[in-house]
Amino acid sequence: MWDSESESVTGRDYENGILSSSKHGVKNDGFELRDHSWYVATDIPSDFLVQVGDVNFHLHKYPLLSRSGKMNRLIYESRDLGLNKVALDDLPGGPEAFELAAKFCYGIAVDLTAANISGLRCAAEYLEMTEDLEEGNLTFKTEAFLSYVVLSSWRDSIVVLKSCEKLSPWAENLQIVRRCSESIAWKACANPKGIRWAYTGKPPKVSSPKWNEMKDSSPSRNSQVPPDWWFEDVSILRIDHFVRVITAIKVKGMRFELIGAAIMHYTGKWLPGLIKDGGSSIDEASNSSNSSGGSSWKGGLHMVVAVSKDDTPTAETKDQRMIVESLISIIPPQKDSVSCSFLLRLLRMANMLKVAPALVTELEKRVGMQFEQATLADLLIPSYNKNETSYDVDLVQRLLEHFLVQEQIESSSPATQSFSDKHMYDGAQRGANPSAKIRVARLVDSYLTEVSRDRNLSLTKFQVLAEALPDSARTCDDGLYRAIDSYLKAHPTLSEHERKRLCRVMDCQKLSIDACMHAAQNERLPLRVVVQVLFSEQVKISNALANNSLKETGETQYQPMISNRKSLLEGTPQSFQEGWAAAKKDINSLKFELETVKAKYHELQNDMDILQRRFDKLTNKKQASAWTTGWKKLSKFTKMTTLENHDIDPQVATAPGEHTSNTTRRWRNSIS
């Protein structure tokens, strides 16, 4: 840290930080406090009463009028020369600042410190104690002390900026906040080597060596200044001043990792429940705030789980919302500037406090940039909407969509690695690394298994979230099968069609042998899915046997590999070898069962064919009705009549022939 004692040499030259006026209008021995009222220790009775808050100042008109333009206007503009009472309720700095200003008017020495300089500077501006009334007036002297003494010291800059919290908007208008923020930013970004520094925010046990006590102005080479030496001091500031400091530090060019670490440190101090591990950290923090009350504030805002019953946010809820919104706005845009766990917990609190939708969307995009770093505990964000699922499944769906969009952008734009900032999003590395999608797929499967126990989770939401990832992201569907089985257990009333629809999200060919064995005996799965599982298992077994046969035939060609394989088997644990042997036995037994099932199937097919033939014969006989038998008899009768006619025709044929010949002859004779 920067030490004010070593840097305030100009302050010692500047009358040791003690202000005094060379002109004394009224001889006095100082001020006396009697029952919330200040009196000037002088023989001259006071003729002017100034009320500042609940404190009364019994003063004299002449010393105030000679140095304060505000007092001149109040008295002369009132046109009441006998005015002897003025109320200054809006005076910045309150009674403490006016006491110092009044002492300065009376020529009493005033000790300027980092704790009172900001209030006194604002009070001098309010009272219009400028150079127009008297040379070396309070405004000039406080401004000089602020510029040459305070801003050159790290410790004093922090103290002054902290004291400006009660001086808005005067401190902003007088540029005190801006100048202190830039001074802190410059010192935080500077190389701390050769500068006397000391921790101001940490306990003395862990503070750094008191280098200001050494004659040499440079520290020893063995002592290394940690890069986070300024975190603790900056974390005592109010959120709006902290934002000003971080913004100034960004402009100075500090590394984004340090800025993100400072933001996380600040969050841990002001929102302690956000950084605690465990899912019930928010509830624990809220319980502690309820039990502690307003009098036991320990430097942080405890988290509130929900607003009151009438949905009117409390003052504490508004403060927390302002802190969360400010933190979201100053997080560096670079990937990995803060952890994904921190972003998700911040997102949980943002949804709980109903932060502005634009900031929530921006935070969701930030989580999607590094979604592969998330854990299941961080994803289990409660749903704060009524009549909804226990966990916010729609939020996880949006996070996954942001992740896939980011992956697509990075894979389609390989020029991202040509940025001047090599750490910007780290796009080229992750775009070429498919393990990110694999980790996200495992995370989504675990999340589905966890939320599938919720009976309010609809089948459509489950299916959409399961199918959001491409097929290449899952090399094994065991986790997805576990989630489907858990969903079927929690929803036993699903119809056959809905169960088939649910199982479509799973690829049976990507199931392991253990998962296949479990699925084959799972009564909750549709029969069609069980058949697919058995078929895929048979294909795997046949492929494994084919590979084993190929390896056995190729042993003669690859003799040098035998010793290596044996050494690898000898180096594997005994439990793994036993498990592999048991797996081989299971494969052989399953193969034998499949062969027996095939044989029984062929036997049943032959029996079925025989029975079918017999059945066809019986049906053909039974199909003969009375009508058909009558027609058959009629056809037989016609055949018999035709045969009889053939027998009679030769005998009868001669008579007609004779008759015809006679007739023809007669005709011919008659003609002749």
C-alpha positions as CSV (number, residue, x, y, z in Angstrom):
1,M,0.0,0.0,0.0
2,W,1.0,3.6,-0.4
3,D,1.8,5.2,2.9
4,S,0.5,8.7,3.5
5,E,3.2,9.4,6.1
6,S,6.0,8.9,3.6
7,E,4.2,10.8,0.9
8,S,2.9,13.8,2.8
9,V,6.2,15.8,2.8
10,T,4.3,18.5,0.9
11,G,1.8,18.4,3.7
12,R,4.4,19.2,6.3
13,D,5.6,22.1,4.2
14,Y,2.0,23.2,4.0
15,E,1.9,24.3,7.6
16,N,1.8,20.7,8.7
17,G,-1.8,20.4,7.6
18,I,-3.0,23.1,10.0
19,L,-5.0,26.0,8.7
20,S,-5.1,29.3,10.4
21,S,-6.1,32.8,9.5
22,S,-3.8,35.7,10.0
23,K,-6.6,38.0,10.8
24,H,-8.5,37.7,14.0
25,G,-11.7,39.6,14.1
26,V,-12.6,38.6,17.7
27,K,-10.2,37.6,20.3
28,N,-11.1,34.2,21.7
29,D,-9.7,31.1,23.4
30,G,-11.5,28.6,21.3
31,F,-15.0,27.0,21.2
32,E,-16.8,25.4,24.1
33,L,-19.5,22.7,23.8
34,R,-22.5,23.0,26.2
35,D,-25.5,20.7,25.7
36,H,-25.4,20.4,21.9
37,S,-24.5,24.0,21.5
38,W,-21.2,25.6,20.7
39,Y,-20.1,28.9,22.3
40,V,-17.1,31.1,21.5
41,A,-14.9,31.5,24.5
42,T,-14.7,35.3,24.5
43,D,-15.9,38.2,26.6
44,I,-18.0,39.6,23.7
45,P,-21.6,38.2,23.8
46,S,-22.7,36.4,20.6
47,D,-25.1,38.1,18.3
48,F,-25.7,35.5,15.7
49,L,-27.2,31.9,16.0
50,V,-26.6,29.3,13.3
51,Q,-28.5,26.1,13.4
52,V,-27.0,23.1,11.6
53,G,-29.1,20.0,12.2
54,D,-29.7,19.7,15.9
55,V,-26.6,21.6,16.9
56,N,-26.6,25.4,17.6
57,F,-23.6,27.7,17.1
58,H,-23.6,31.0,19.1
59,L,-21.3,33.1,17.0
60,H,-20.7,36.7,15.9
61,K,-21.7,38.2,12.6
62,Y,-18.5,40.0,11.6
63,P,-16.1,37.0,11.4
64,L,-18.7,35.1,9.3
65,L,-19.6,38.0,7.0
66,S,-16.0,38.7,6.3
67,R,-15.3,35.3,4.9
68,S,-18.6,33.7,3.8
69,G,-20.5,35.0,0.8
70,K,-23.5,32.8,1.7
71,M,-23.9,34.6,5.1
72,N,-23.7,38.0,3.4
73,R,-26.5,37.1,1.0
74,L,-28.7,35.6,3.7
75,I,-28.4,38.7,5.9
76,Y,-28.5,41.4,3.3
77,E,-31.1,39.8,1.0
78,S,-33.5,39.4,3.9
79,R,-33.4,43.2,4.4
80,D,-33.5,42.6,8.1
81,L,-30.4,44.0,9.6
82,G,-31.5,42.7,13.0
83,L,-31.5,39.1,11.7
84,N,-29.7,37.0,14.4
85,K,-30.7,33.5,13.5
86,V,-30.0,31.3,10.4
87,A,-30.7,27.6,9.8
88,L,-28.4,25.7,7.5
89,D,-30.0,22.2,7.4
90,D,-28.6,21.4,3.9
91,L,-25.0,22.2,4.7
92,P,-22.7,19.3,3.3
93,G,-20.6,17.8,6.0
94,G,-23.1,18.6,8.8
95,P,-22.2,20.2,12.2
96,E,-18.6,18.8,12.1
97,A,-17.8,20.6,8.9
98,F,-19.4,23.9,10.0
99,E,-17.5,23.8,13.3
100,L,-14.2,23.7,11.4
101,A,-15.3,26.5,9.0
102,A,-16.4,28.6,11.9
103,K,-13.1,28.1,13.7
104,F,-11.3,29.1,10.5
105,C,-13.4,32.3,10.4
106,Y,-12.3,33.1,14.0
107,G,-8.6,32.5,13.1
108,I,-8.4,29.3,15.2
109,A,-6.0,26.7,13.9
110,V,-7.8,23.8,12.1
111,D,-6.1,20.5,11.7
112,L,-6.7,19.1,8.2
113,T,-6.9,15.3,7.8
114,A,-8.0,12.9,5.2
115,A,-11.1,12.2,7.3
116,N,-12.4,15.8,7.4
117,I,-11.0,17.4,4.2
118,S,-13.8,16.4,1.9
119,G,-16.5,17.6,4.2
120,L,-14.7,20.9,4.8
121,R,-14.1,21.4,1.1
122,C,-17.8,21.0,0.4
123,A,-18.8,23.2,3.3
124,A,-16.4,25.9,2.0
125,E,-18.1,25.7,-1.4
126,Y,-21.5,25.9,0.2
127,L,-20.6,28.9,2.3
128,E,-18.9,30.5,-0.7
129,M,-15.7,31.1,1.2
130,T,-13.8,32.2,-2.0
131,E,-10.8,34.4,-2.8
132,D,-13.2,37.2,-3.7
133,L,-13.8,37.9,0.0
134,E,-10.3,37.3,1.3
135,E,-7.0,35.9,-0.1
136,G,-6.2,32.5,1.2
137,N,-9.8,31.7,2.1
138,L,-11.0,28.3,3.1
139,T,-11.8,27.1,-0.5
140,F,-8.3,27.8,-1.7
141,K,-6.6,26.1,1.2
142,T,-8.8,23.0,1.3
143,E,-8.4,22.6,-2.5
144,A,-4.6,22.9,-2.2
145,F,-4.4,20.3,0.6
146,L,-6.7,18.0,-1.3
147,S,-4.6,18.2,-4.5
148,Y,-1.1,18.2,-3.1
149,V,-1.4,16.0,0.0
150,V,-4.4,13.7,-0.3
151,L,-4.1,12.7,-3.9
152,S,-0.5,11.8,-3.6
153,S,-1.3,9.2,-0.9
154,W,-2.9,5.8,-1.4
155,R,-4.3,5.6,2.1
156,D,-5.6,9.2,2.1
157,S,-7.2,8.8,-1.3
158,I,-9.2,5.7,0.0
159,V,-10.2,7.5,3.2
160,V,-11.4,10.7,1.3
161,L,-13.3,8.6,-1.3
162,K,-15.0,6.7,1.5
163,S,-15.9,10.0,3.3
164,C,-17.5,11.3,0.0
165,E,-20.4,8.8,0.4
166,K,-22.3,11.3,2.6
167,L,-21.5,14.3,0.5
168,S,-23.4,13.7,-2.7
169,P,-23.8,15.6,-5.0
170,W,-21.3,18.1,-3.7
171,A,-18.4,15.7,-3.9
172,E,-19.3,14.8,-7.5
173,N,-19.7,18.4,-8.6
174,L,-16.4,19.4,-7.1
175,Q,-14.7,16.4,-8.9
176,I,-13.4,15.0,-5.6
177,V,-14.8,11.5,-6.5
178,R,-13.3,11.5,-9.9
179,R,-9.8,12.7,-8.8
180,C,-9.6,10.2,-5.9
181,S,-10.8,7.4,-8.2
182,E,-8.1,8.2,-10.8
183,S,-5.5,8.5,-8.1
184,I,-6.4,5.1,-6.7
185,A,-6.4,3.6,-10.2
186,W,-3.0,5.0,-11.1
187,K,-1.4,3.7,-7.9
188,A,-3.1,0.3,-8.3
189,C,-1.7,-0.1,-11.8
190,A,1.7,1.2,-11.0
191,N,4.6,-1.1,-10.3
192,P,4.8,-1.2,-6.5
193,K,8.6,-1.9,-6.4
194,G,10.5,0.9,-4.7
195,I,7.3,2.3,-3.1
196,R,6.6,2.2,0.6
197,W,3.4,0.5,1.1
198,A,1.4,-1.2,3.9
199,Y,-1.9,-3.1,4.0
200,T,-4.6,-0.8,5.4
201,G,-7.6,-3.1,5.2
202,K,-6.1,-6.3,6.6
203,P,-5.4,-7.1,10.3
204,P,-1.9,-6.3,11.6
205,K,-0.9,-9.9,11.8
206,V,-1.0,-10.3,8.0
207,S,0.1,-6.8,7.1
208,S,3.3,-6.2,5.2
209,P,6.5,-5.0,6.8
210,K,6.6,-1.4,7.8
211,W,8.9,-0.2,5.1
212,N,8.3,3.4,6.0
213,E,10.4,2.8,9.2
214,M,13.4,1.8,7.1
215,K,15.8,4.5,5.9
216,D,16.0,3.0,2.4
217,S,13.0,4.0,0.4
218,S,13.0,0.7,-1.6
219,P,11.9,-2.6,-0.3
220,S,14.2,-5.6,0.0
221,R,14.4,-7.8,-3.0
222,N,13.2,-10.8,-1.0
223,S,9.9,-9.2,-0.3
224,Q,7.4,-9.7,-3.1
225,V,4.3,-7.5,-3.4
226,P,1.3,-9.7,-4.2
227,P,-0.7,-8.6,-7.2
228,D,-3.9,-8.4,-5.2
229,W,-2.5,-6.0,-2.6
230,W,-5.2,-3.4,-3.3
231,F,-8.2,-5.6,-3.2
232,E,-9.0,-5.2,0.5
233,D,-8.7,-1.4,0.5
234,V,-10.9,-0.9,-2.5
235,S,-13.5,-3.3,-1.2
236,I,-14.5,-0.9,1.6
237,L,-15.9,1.6,-0.9
238,R,-19.6,2.0,-1.7
239,I,-20.7,0.3,-4.9
240,D,-20.9,3.5,-7.0
241,H,-17.4,4.6,-6.0
242,F,-16.1,1.1,-6.5
243,V,-17.5,1.2,-10.0
244,R,-15.7,4.5,-10.6
245,V,-12.4,3.0,-9.4
246,I,-12.7,-0.2,-11.5
247,T,-13.7,1.9,-14.6
248,A,-10.6,4.0,-14.1
249,I,-8.4,0.9,-13.6
250,K,-9.7,-0.5,-16.9
251,V,-8.7,2.6,-18.7
252,K,-5.2,2.3,-17.2
253,G,-4.9,-1.1,-18.8
254,M,-4.8,-3.5,-15.9
255,R,-5.1,-7.3,-16.7
256,F,-8.7,-8.4,-16.8
257,E,-7.9,-11.4,-14.5
258,L,-7.0,-9.0,-11.7
259,I,-10.1,-6.9,-12.3
260,G,-12.3,-9.9,-12.2
261,A,-10.6,-11.1,-9.0
262,A,-11.2,-7.7,-7.4
263,I,-14.9,-7.8,-8.4
264,M,-15.2,-11.3,-6.8
265,H,-13.4,-10.1,-3.7
266,Y,-15.8,-7.1,-3.4
267,T,-18.8,-9.4,-3.9
268,G,-17.6,-11.7,-1.2
269,K,-17.5,-8.8,1.2
270,W,-20.8,-7.1,0.4
271,L,-22.8,-10.1,-0.7
272,P,-21.3,-12.9,1.5
273,G,-24.0,-15.5,0.7
274,L,-23.1,-15.3,-3.0
275,I,-19.6,-16.7,-2.5
276,K,-20.3,-19.4,0.1
277,D,-20.3,-23.0,-1.0
278,G,-23.4,-25.1,-0.9
279,G,-26.9,-24.8,-2.2
280,S,-28.3,-23.3,0.9
281,S,-25.9,-20.4,1.2
282,I,-28.5,-17.8,0.3
283,D,-30.9,-19.1,2.8
284,E,-28.3,-19.2,5.5
285,A,-27.3,-15.6,4.7
286,S,-30.9,-14.5,4.9
287,N,-31.4,-16.2,8.2
288,S,-28.3,-14.5,9.6
289,S,-29.6,-11.1,8.4
290,N,-32.9,-11.7,10.0
291,S,-31.4,-12.8,13.3
292,S,-28.7,-10.1,13.4
293,G,-30.9,-7.1,12.9
294,G,-29.9,-3.6,11.7
295,S,-27.5,-2.9,14.6
296,S,-25.0,-5.7,14.0
297,W,-24.0,-4.7,10.5
298,K,-20.5,-6.2,9.7
299,G,-19.6,-4.5,6.5
300,G,-21.7,-6.4,4.0
301,L,-25.3,-6.6,2.8
302,H,-26.9,-9.9,3.7
303,M,-29.0,-11.5,1.0
304,V,-32.8,-11.4,1.1
305,V,-34.5,-14.5,-0.3
306,A,-37.7,-12.8,-1.3
307,V,-39.5,-9.5,-1.0
308,S,-42.4,-9.0,1.3
309,K,-45.8,-10.4,0.7
310,D,-47.1,-7.3,-1.0
311,D,-44.2,-7.5,-3.5
312,T,-42.8,-4.1,-2.4
313,P,-39.1,-4.3,-2.2
314,T,-37.4,-3.2,1.0
315,A,-34.5,-0.8,1.2
316,E,-32.1,-3.6,1.7
317,T,-33.5,-5.4,-1.4
318,K,-33.0,-2.2,-3.5
319,D,-29.4,-1.9,-2.3
320,Q,-28.7,-5.5,-3.3
321,R,-30.3,-5.0,-6.6
322,M,-28.1,-1.9,-7.3
323,I,-25.0,-3.8,-6.2
324,V,-25.8,-6.8,-8.5
325,E,-26.7,-4.5,-11.5
326,S,-23.5,-2.5,-11.0
327,L,-21.3,-5.7,-10.7
328,I,-22.8,-7.1,-13.9
329,S,-22.1,-3.9,-15.8
330,I,-18.4,-3.8,-14.8
331,I,-17.4,-7.4,-15.4
332,P,-14.7,-7.5,-18.0
333,P,-15.9,-8.8,-21.4
334,Q,-13.0,-11.3,-21.7
335,K,-13.6,-15.0,-21.2
336,D,-12.4,-16.4,-17.8
337,S,-12.1,-13.0,-16.2
338,V,-14.4,-14.4,-13.5
339,S,-15.3,-18.0,-12.8
340,C,-18.4,-19.6,-14.3
341,S,-19.5,-20.5,-10.8
342,F,-19.5,-16.9,-9.8
343,L,-21.5,-15.9,-12.9
344,L,-24.1,-18.5,-12.2
345,R,-24.5,-17.5,-8.6
346,L,-24.7,-13.9,-9.6
347,L,-27.4,-14.9,-12.2
348,R,-29.3,-16.7,-9.5
349,M,-29.4,-13.6,-7.3
350,A,-30.3,-11.4,-10.3
351,N,-33.3,-13.5,-11.0
352,M,-34.3,-13.5,-7.3
353,L,-34.0,-9.7,-7.1
354,K,-35.7,-9.1,-10.5
355,V,-32.8,-7.2,-12.0
356,A,-33.3,-5.4,-15.3
357,P,-33.9,-7.9,-18.2
358,A,-31.2,-6.5,-20.4
359,L,-28.5,-7.1,-17.7
360,V,-29.8,-10.6,-17.1
361,T,-29.6,-11.4,-20.8
362,E,-26.1,-10.1,-20.9
363,L,-25.1,-12.2,-17.9
364,E,-26.7,-15.3,-19.5
365,K,-24.5,-14.7,-22.6
366,R,-21.4,-14.5,-20.4
367,V,-22.3,-17.8,-18.8
368,G,-22.8,-19.3,-22.2
369,M,-19.3,-18.3,-23.2
370,Q,-17.8,-20.6,-20.5
371,F,-20.7,-23.0,-19.9
372,E,-18.4,-26.0,-20.0
373,Q,-16.9,-24.9,-16.7
374,A,-20.2,-25.0,-14.8
375,T,-21.1,-27.6,-12.2
376,L,-24.4,-29.3,-11.4
377,A,-24.8,-27.5,-8.1
378,D,-24.5,-24.1,-9.8
379,L,-27.1,-25.0,-12.4
380,L,-29.7,-26.0,-9.9
381,I,-31.2,-22.4,-9.9
382,P,-34.7,-22.3,-8.3
383,S,-37.6,-21.1,-10.3
384,Y,-39.1,-18.0,-8.7
385,N,-42.3,-18.1,-10.8
386,K,-45.4,-19.6,-9.3
387,N,-46.9,-22.9,-10.5
388,E,-43.7,-23.8,-12.3
389,T,-41.0,-26.4,-11.8
390,S,-38.8,-26.4,-8.8
391,Y,-35.8,-25.5,-10.9
392,D,-35.6,-23.0,-13.7
393,V,-35.3,-25.3,-16.7
394,D,-36.0,-22.6,-19.2
395,L,-32.9,-20.7,-17.9
396,V,-30.7,-23.7,-18.5
397,Q,-32.2,-24.1,-22.0
398,R,-31.2,-20.4,-22.8
399,L,-27.7,-20.9,-21.4
400,L,-27.3,-24.0,-23.6
401,E,-28.5,-22.0,-26.6
402,H,-26.0,-19.2,-25.9
403,F,-23.2,-21.8,-25.6
404,L,-24.1,-23.4,-28.9
405,V,-24.3,-20.0,-30.7
406,Q,-20.9,-19.1,-29.3
407,E,-19.5,-22.5,-30.4
408,Q,-20.9,-22.0,-33.9
409,I,-19.4,-18.4,-34.1
410,E,-16.0,-19.6,-33.0
411,S,-15.9,-22.6,-35.4
412,S,-17.1,-20.5,-38.4
413,S,-14.6,-17.7,-37.7
414,P,-11.0,-19.0,-37.4
415,A,-9.7,-15.4,-37.6
416,T,-10.6,-14.9,-33.9
417,Q,-7.1,-16.0,-33.0
418,S,-5.6,-13.0,-34.9
419,F,-6.9,-10.5,-32.3
420,S,-4.3,-8.4,-30.6
421,D,-5.5,-9.6,-27.2
422,K,-4.6,-13.2,-27.2
423,H,-6.9,-13.9,-24.3
424,M,-10.0,-12.4,-25.9
425,Y,-12.6,-15.1,-25.6
426,D,-10.0,-17.7,-26.2
427,G,-12.1,-18.6,-29.2
428,A,-9.7,-20.5,-31.4
429,Q,-8.7,-23.0,-28.6
430,R,-12.2,-23.9,-27.6
431,G,-13.6,-23.9,-31.1
432,A,-11.0,-26.6,-32.1
433,N,-11.5,-28.5,-28.9
434,P,-14.6,-30.8,-29.0
435,S,-14.2,-31.8,-25.4
436,A,-16.2,-28.7,-24.4
437,K,-19.4,-30.1,-26.0
438,I,-18.7,-33.5,-24.4
439,R,-18.4,-31.9,-20.9
440,V,-21.6,-29.8,-21.6
441,A,-23.4,-33.0,-22.7
442,R,-22.5,-34.8,-19.5
443,L,-23.5,-31.7,-17.5
444,V,-26.9,-31.6,-19.2
445,D,-27.5,-35.3,-18.7
446,S,-26.8,-34.9,-15.0
447,Y,-29.1,-31.9,-14.8
448,L,-31.9,-33.8,-16.6
449,T,-31.5,-36.7,-14.1
450,E,-31.8,-34.2,-11.2
451,V,-34.8,-32.3,-12.5
452,S,-36.6,-35.3,-13.9
453,R,-37.8,-36.1,-10.4
454,D,-40.0,-33.0,-10.5
455,R,-43.6,-34.1,-11.5
456,N,-44.3,-30.6,-12.8
457,L,-41.7,-31.0,-15.5
458,S,-43.4,-31.5,-18.8
459,L,-42.3,-34.0,-21.4
460,T,-41.8,-31.3,-24.0
461,K,-39.3,-29.3,-21.8
462,F,-37.4,-32.5,-21.1
463,Q,-37.3,-33.5,-24.7
464,V,-36.3,-30.1,-26.0
465,L,-33.4,-29.8,-23.5
466,A,-32.2,-33.3,-24.2
467,E,-32.3,-32.8,-28.0
468,A,-30.6,-29.3,-27.9
469,L,-27.1,-30.7,-28.2
470,P,-26.0,-32.3,-31.5
471,D,-25.5,-36.1,-31.7
472,S,-21.8,-35.7,-31.9
473,A,-21.7,-34.2,-28.4
474,R,-22.6,-37.5,-26.8
475,T,-20.3,-40.4,-27.3
476,C,-22.3,-42.5,-24.8
477,D,-26.0,-42.2,-23.9
478,D,-25.8,-43.8,-20.5
479,G,-26.4,-40.5,-18.7
480,L,-29.4,-39.7,-21.0
481,Y,-30.8,-43.2,-20.4
482,R,-30.4,-42.6,-16.6
483,A,-32.4,-39.4,-17.0
484,I,-35.1,-41.1,-19.0
485,D,-35.4,-43.9,-16.5
486,S,-35.7,-41.3,-13.7
487,Y,-38.4,-39.4,-15.6
488,L,-40.4,-42.6,-16.2
489,K,-40.2,-43.4,-12.4
490,A,-41.5,-39.9,-11.5
491,H,-44.2,-39.9,-14.2
492,P,-45.8,-43.4,-14.1
493,T,-49.0,-42.2,-15.8
494,L,-47.4,-41.6,-19.2
495,S,-49.1,-43.3,-22.1
496,E,-47.4,-45.7,-24.5
497,H,-47.1,-43.0,-27.1
498,E,-45.5,-40.6,-24.7
499,R,-43.0,-43.2,-23.5
500,K,-42.1,-43.9,-27.1
501,R,-41.7,-40.2,-27.7
502,L,-39.5,-39.8,-24.6
503,C,-37.2,-42.7,-25.7
504,R,-36.7,-41.2,-29.1
505,V,-34.1,-38.8,-27.7
506,M,-31.9,-41.8,-26.8
507,D,-29.7,-43.7,-29.3
508,C,-29.7,-47.4,-28.3
509,Q,-26.5,-48.0,-30.2
510,K,-24.6,-45.6,-27.9
511,L,-25.5,-47.5,-24.7
512,S,-22.9,-49.4,-22.8
513,I,-23.2,-53.1,-22.0
514,D,-24.3,-52.4,-18.5
515,A,-26.9,-50.0,-19.7
516,C,-28.2,-52.5,-22.3
517,M,-28.5,-55.2,-19.6
518,H,-30.5,-52.8,-17.4
519,A,-32.7,-51.6,-20.3
520,A,-33.5,-55.2,-21.3
521,Q,-35.0,-55.8,-17.9
522,N,-36.6,-52.4,-17.5
523,E,-40.4,-52.8,-17.5
524,R,-40.9,-49.1,-17.8
525,L,-39.5,-48.9,-21.3
526,P,-41.7,-49.6,-24.3
527,L,-41.3,-53.0,-25.9
528,R,-40.0,-51.6,-29.1
529,V,-37.2,-49.9,-27.3
530,V,-36.3,-53.1,-25.5
531,V,-36.1,-54.9,-28.9
532,Q,-33.8,-52.2,-30.2
533,V,-31.6,-52.5,-27.2
534,L,-31.3,-56.2,-27.6
535,F,-30.6,-55.8,-31.3
536,S,-27.9,-53.2,-30.7
537,E,-26.4,-55.4,-28.0
538,Q,-26.3,-58.4,-30.4
539,V,-24.5,-56.2,-33.0
540,K,-22.0,-55.1,-30.4
541,I,-21.3,-58.7,-29.4
542,S,-20.9,-59.8,-32.9
543,N,-18.5,-56.9,-33.7
544,A,-16.5,-57.7,-30.6
545,L,-16.2,-61.4,-31.6
546,A,-15.2,-60.4,-35.1
547,N,-12.6,-58.0,-33.8
548,N,-11.3,-60.8,-31.5
549,S,-11.1,-63.2,-34.4
550,L,-9.2,-60.6,-36.5
551,K,-6.8,-60.1,-33.7
552,E,-6.2,-63.9,-33.4
553,T,-5.5,-64.2,-37.1
554,G,-3.2,-61.2,-37.0
555,E,-1.1,-62.5,-34.1
556,T,1.4,-64.2,-36.4
557,Q,1.9,-60.9,-38.2
558,Y,2.3,-58.8,-35.1
559,Q,4.5,-60.8,-32.9
560,P,6.4,-57.8,-31.4
561,M,3.1,-56.5,-30.0
562,I,2.4,-59.6,-27.9
563,S,5.0,-58.8,-25.3
564,N,3.7,-55.2,-25.1
565,R,0.1,-56.4,-24.7
566,K,1.1,-58.8,-22.0
567,S,3.1,-56.1,-20.2
568,L,0.1,-53.9,-20.3
569,L,-2.2,-56.6,-19.0
570,E,0.3,-57.3,-16.2
571,G,0.4,-53.6,-15.4
572,T,-3.4,-53.2,-15.1
573,P,-5.0,-53.6,-11.7
574,Q,-6.3,-57.0,-10.7
575,S,-9.8,-55.6,-10.2
576,F,-9.9,-54.4,-13.8
577,Q,-8.8,-57.8,-15.1
578,E,-11.4,-59.6,-13.0
579,G,-14.1,-57.2,-14.3
580,W,-13.1,-57.8,-17.9
581,A,-13.2,-61.5,-17.3
582,A,-16.7,-61.2,-15.8
583,A,-17.7,-59.1,-18.8
584,K,-16.5,-61.8,-21.2
585,K,-18.5,-64.4,-19.4
586,D,-21.6,-62.2,-19.6
587,I,-21.0,-61.7,-23.3
588,N,-20.8,-65.4,-23.9
589,S,-23.8,-66.2,-21.8
590,L,-25.8,-63.5,-23.7
591,K,-24.6,-64.9,-27.0
592,F,-25.7,-68.4,-26.0
593,E,-29.1,-67.1,-24.9
594,L,-29.5,-65.3,-28.2
595,E,-28.7,-68.5,-30.1
596,T,-31.2,-70.5,-28.2
597,V,-33.8,-67.8,-28.7
598,K,-33.1,-68.0,-32.5
599,A,-33.4,-71.8,-32.5
600,K,-36.7,-71.6,-30.7
601,Y,-37.9,-69.0,-33.0
602,H,-37.1,-71.2,-36.1
603,E,-38.9,-74.1,-34.5
604,L,-41.9,-72.0,-33.8
605,Q,-41.8,-70.8,-37.3
606,N,-41.9,-74.3,-38.7
607,D,-44.7,-75.3,-36.4
608,M,-46.6,-72.2,-37.5
609,D,-46.2,-73.2,-41.2
610,I,-47.5,-76.7,-40.6
611,L,-50.5,-75.5,-38.6
612,Q,-51.2,-72.9,-41.3
613,R,-51.4,-75.6,-44.0
614,R,-53.7,-77.7,-41.9
615,F,-55.9,-74.8,-41.2
616,D,-56.1,-73.9,-44.9
617,K,-57.2,-77.5,-45.8
618,L,-59.9,-77.4,-43.1
619,T,-61.2,-74.1,-44.3
620,N,-61.3,-75.3,-47.9
621,K,-63.5,-78.2,-47.0
622,K,-65.8,-76.2,-44.8
623,Q,-66.3,-73.6,-47.5
624,A,-68.4,-76.1,-49.6
625,S,-72.1,-75.0,-49.2
626,A,-75.5,-76.5,-50.3
627,W,-75.7,-74.1,-53.2
628,T,-72.3,-75.2,-54.5
629,T,-73.2,-78.9,-54.1
630,G,-76.4,-78.3,-56.0
631,W,-74.5,-76.8,-58.9
632,K,-72.0,-79.7,-58.8
633,K,-74.9,-82.2,-59.0
634,L,-76.4,-80.2,-61.9
635,S,-73.1,-80.2,-63.7
636,K,-72.8,-84.0,-63.3
637,F,-76.3,-84.5,-64.6
638,T,-75.6,-82.4,-67.7
639,K,-72.4,-84.4,-68.3
640,M,-74.5,-87.7,-68.2
641,T,-77.1,-86.4,-70.6
642,T,-74.5,-85.3,-73.1
643,L,-72.9,-88.8,-72.9
644,E,-76.3,-90.5,-73.6
645,N,-76.8,-88.2,-76.6
646,H,-73.5,-89.2,-78.0
647,D,-74.6,-92.9,-77.8
648,I,-77.9,-92.3,-79.7
649,D,-76.7,-90.1,-82.4
650,P,-75.1,-92.7,-84.8
651,Q,-78.4,-94.6,-85.0
652,V,-80.6,-91.7,-85.6
653,A,-78.2,-90.1,-88.0
654,T,-79.0,-92.5,-90.9
655,A,-82.7,-91.8,-91.1
656,P,-82.5,-88.2,-91.6
657,G,-79.8,-88.8,-94.2
658,E,-82.1,-90.9,-96.1
659,H,-84.9,-88.5,-95.8
660,T,-82.7,-85.7,-97.1
661,S,-81.5,-87.7,-100.0
662,N,-85.0,-88.5,-101.0
663,T,-86.1,-85.0,-100.7
664,T,-83.1,-83.7,-102.7
665,R,-83.7,-86.2,-105.3
666,R,-87.4,-85.2,-105.5
667,W,-86.4,-81.7,-105.9
668,R,-83.9,-82.4,-108.6
669,N,-86.5,-84.6,-110.5
670,S,-89.0,-81.9,-110.3
671,I,-86.7,-79.5,-111.7
672,S,-85.7,-81.7,-114.5
